[in-house]
Amino acid sequence: MYPEYLVAPMRQDLTNAGFVELKTAEEVDQSIKSEGTVLVVVNSVCGCAAANARPAAKIAVQNGKHPDKLVTVFAGMEKDAVDTARAYMLPYPPSSPSMALFKDGKLVHVIERHQIEGRPAQMIADNLIGAFEQNC
């Protein structure tokens, strides 16, 4: 686990954009199993989260069509919440950062770390927006 003072600004980057932070397995279950669409961002301290993933998520959710719920879990912090979110993302392997879109509790789109690293935030956002347009 990382010191909270270190991750606080990284958490706020998404919560200030309207994401709700989930810190327990129960909160993850309730959010993902709910009716409608949910975007889950697995946040991280790595550079590609800061330069690519978080900016992409913030750009994408400004689209006219976007998920009903925006939630995030933080890798390396709330283990049960992250493990539960990742279980819903199977068969995709654990990846942070990563993003997953759920519709009525079913996984419909995933962006893994290898699709985030080295790609511009706008390219990742466009990928998300395409998923939003199809599913939201």
Secondary structure as the mmCIF struct_conf table of DSSP 4:
data_model
#
loop_
_struct_conf.conf_type_id
_struct_conf.id
_struct_conf.beg_label_comp_id
_struct_conf.beg_label_asym_id
_struct_conf.beg_label_seq_id
_struct_conf.end_label_comp_id
_struct_conf.end_label_asym_id
_struct_conf.end_label_seq_id
HELX_RH_AL_P HELX_RH_AL_P1 GLU A 4 THR A 15
TURN_TY1_P TURN_TY1_P1 ASN A 16 GLY A 18
HELX_LH_PP_P HELX_LH_PP_P1 PHE A 19 PHE A 19
STRN STRN1 VAL A 20 GLU A 21
BEND BEND1 THR A 24 THR A 24
HELX_RH_AL_P HELX_RH_AL_P2 ALA A 25 ILE A 32
TURN_TY1_P TURN_TY1_P2 LYS A 33 LYS A 33
BEND BEND2 SER A 34 GLY A 36
STRN STRN2 THR A 37 ASN A 43
BEND BEND3 VAL A 45 CYS A 46
HELX_RH_AL_P HELX_RH_AL_P3 GLY A 47 CYS A 48
HELX_RH_PI_P HELX_RH_PI_P1 ALA A 49 ALA A 53
HELX_RH_AL_P HELX_RH_AL_P4 ARG A 54 ALA A 60
TURN_TY1_P TURN_TY1_P3 VAL A 61 GLN A 62
BEND BEND4 ASN A 63 LYS A 65
BEND BEND5 ASP A 68 ASP A 68
STRN STRN3 LYS A 69 PHE A 74
TURN_TY1_P TURN_TY1_P4 ALA A 75 MET A 77
HELX_RH_AL_P HELX_RH_AL_P5 LYS A 79 TYR A 88
TURN_TY1_P TURN_TY1_P5 MET A 89 PRO A 91
BEND BEND6 TYR A 92 TYR A 92
HELX_LH_PP_P HELX_LH_PP_P2 PRO A 93 PRO A 94
BEND BEND7 SER A 96 PRO A 97
STRN STRN4 SER A 98 LYS A 103
TURN_TY1_P TURN_TY1_P6 ASP A 104 GLY A 105
STRN STRN5 LYS A 106 ILE A 111
HELX_RH_3T_P HELX_RH_3T_P1 ARG A 113 GLN A 115
TURN_TY1_P TURN_TY1_P7 ILE A 116 GLY A 118
BEND BEND8 ARG A 119 ARG A 119
HELX_RH_AL_P HELX_RH_AL_P6 ALA A 121 ASN A 135
#
